[in-house]
Amino acid sequence: MEIKEHNSGTVKIAEIISDNFVIQSEQDGLDLIGNIYYQGFDRMVVHEKNIVQGFFDLKNKMAGEILQKFSNYRVKLAIVGDFDKYNSKSVKDFIRESNKLGHICFVKTVQEALTFLSK
């Protein structure tokens, strides 16, 4: 795993770069928060390909539990990917509601993520 730093004014944003899953459990989310916070970041970009697919099965509550950790620790998160492939109404509603609340955002590009996290 590599952390690519992006800067927007005084805001430091960590983009997680990996060929593997970086979030497979609630504990992975906590470890990632601790890792980037220790390095002086409080905003993060994670790519959908680095999150286990079970995250998007809302019945298992993994997404809610993991994203709640980001909210609790006040780490803004942007998840970058192609979310149009999820046909489930509940997943689409979850993504739409997350984007409305403004702490967690699902976007298509890193540039969109950086724009969201720079606010």
Secondary structure, DSSP 8 states (H G I E B T S, - for coil): -EEEEEEETTEEEEEEE-SS-SBSSHHHHHHHHHHHHHTT--EEEEEGGGB-GGGG-GGG-HHHHHHHHHHHTT-EEEEES-GGG---HHHHHHHHHHHHHSSEEEESSHHHHHHHHT-
